[in-house]
Structures are given as structure tokens and as C-alpha cells.
Amino acid sequence: MGVVTASDILADVAFCSGYDVKKADVHGMSQRGGSVSSDVRFGSEVHSPMIPANECDLIVVMCEEEKDLHAPQLREGGTMITPQDIDLSLLKNKRALNVALLGVLSKYVDFEVDTWLSVLRRRFPEKLYEANEQAFLLGRGGSAQ
């Protein structure tokens, strides 16, 4: 669920920022330990949710083992975001790793921080919002306190 939730949040932020957005999830055999992936494309006009090989600007992986699997999608000069980009010892709620990685991603895309936080507030119940806000800010490089 972390991958799908994160991609839903990214798609919502892009849409709220005025972009045309397309999203596709691939679940494979995730129930049996397989990979779950999600493509999110946004721009002034997007015709397909699928991102061709070697054309992805940014990739976020939830675990280090996924890096090699998704590396062929990354364009030359693209960026791969991994859990190593976060000081995990400061992540209070480990279940919010996906949102912390979105915080890292937010430094590479031109969306207002307030838009991210507004989408997080809508996405999570009040009891979970604070932990996710802290995770997002940690990933962004701000205080997680």
C-alpha cells in the first residue's frame, strides 16, 4: 500500500498544482512478495500513464532491493530516490517511510510545500496526519521534531 498511497499523493499534488495527470499501478504478484510499481506522469498535456524505458526523470523506491529492478526506467541524468536519502533513525513512524520519500521527491519538483501538506491533511485521518507531516518534513530536510 505504501507505493500506491505515495503515488496517489503525488498525483493529487500535481493535479492541485494545475497539471494534467495520468497514473498507472502495476501490482504483479505483490501478495506473494512481488513488486508493486506506479507510474505518475504530469504536464500540460499527458496522453498515457505509462513511462517508456529510459525516460523517467525521477524514481522513488521504497527499499534498496528495488533499485536494480527500476534503474532501466531512469533517463540519463535522472534521479533515483531511496531510503538511504533519509536519516531513518529520525523517522519516528517507520510506516510513514513512503511520505518521507515524498518529502525528498518534493525537492525535485516545483510544487508548493503548502500544497503537499494540504493533500496530506486530506489523505490521512487527523490521528495519522502529524506523523506523516513530520515524515514529509524530514524527507524534505526540515525538522522532524
N, C-alpha and C positions, 0 to 999 in steps of 0.2 A: 504493500500500500504506500510505502514511502515515495517510490518513484512516481506513481500516478498522482499522489497528493501534490508533490512538488511540481510536476508538470501542469497540473490544474491551476496551481497558484501562479506560475509563470504566465500561462495563457491568459488568466484573468487580469494580471497586471498589465500585460501587453495590450489587451483589449481596452482596459480602462485608460490607457495612455494614447488611445486613438488609432491603434494598428489593426489591420486585418489579420486574423489569427486562424491557423489551422493546426490541429493536434491529432496525433495517432498513437495509440498504445499497442504494444505487442507483448502479450502475456506468455507466449510459448508454453512451456511446461512448468510454470512458476510454482504450482502446487507441489511439484516434486523436486524443488531445488533449482530449477532452471532460471534463466534470466528474464527479467521484465524490463522493457525499454519503452521510452516515449519520445516521439519527435514533436517539437513545437516550432512552428515557423511563423514569423510575423514580419510584416512590412506594409507598404502602402497597398499592395495587391498580391495576395498569395493564392495560387491555384491548387496546390497539392500539399497535404501534410507531411508527406514522406521527403526526407532529405537525402539526395543522392550521395553515394560514396564519395569521399574526399571533398565534400562541400560544406561540412558542418563547421560553423565558426566557433561554437562553444559546446563542450560536452561536460556534463556533470555525472560522475559515477559515485555510487553510494558505498562501494567497497573497492579496495585496491585490486582485488582479483578480476574486476570488470574492465580494467584499463586496456589490456591487450585485446579483449573482445571488441571494444568500441573504437580503438585507435584508427582502424581503416576509414572510419567515417569522417575523421577530422581533416580539414583542409590544411595545406601547408601554411604555417603561421597561426593556426588556430590554437585555442587554449583548452586544456583538459583540467577540470576542477575535481579534486579528490579529497577524501577525509584528511589527508596529510596537510591540506591548506588551512586546517583549523587546529587550534590547541585544544584537543579533545579533553584534556584534564580540566578545562574551564567550562565545558559543556555540562551543565547541571542535569539536564534531562536527555539521556542518550537517545531517546525515541524522537527527539527533535533534530537529529542529525540532518535530515533532509532539508529542514528550514535553515539550519546553519549553512549548509552548502548553497542554498539560495542567496544567503547573505553575501557569500563570496561571489556568486554569479552577478549579484546586483552591482558590483563594482565595474563590470564589463559592459553593462547595458545602460542606456540612457533613460532610465525611469526614475521618477521622484521617489525618495525614501518614504514619503507620506503615502504614496500610492501602494507601495509594498505593505506598509503597516495597516492600511485600511483594508486591503484584501485579506491579510492575516486575521484581522479582527472579525471580518465577515465569515471567514472559513472555519475558525475554531471557536468552540464554546468558551465563555469567559474563564472557566477554571483552567483551560489549556492555553489561553491566549498569552499570558505573561511568560510562560516557559518558552513559547515559540517566538515571541518578540525578543526575548533575551538571546535565544539561539541565533535569530536573524542578525541581531546587532553584533554578536560575537563573530559570526562569519564575515560581516561587513568590516570588522576591525574595530568596532566600538566596544563599549563596556558591556559585559555580560552580568554585571553586578545587580 
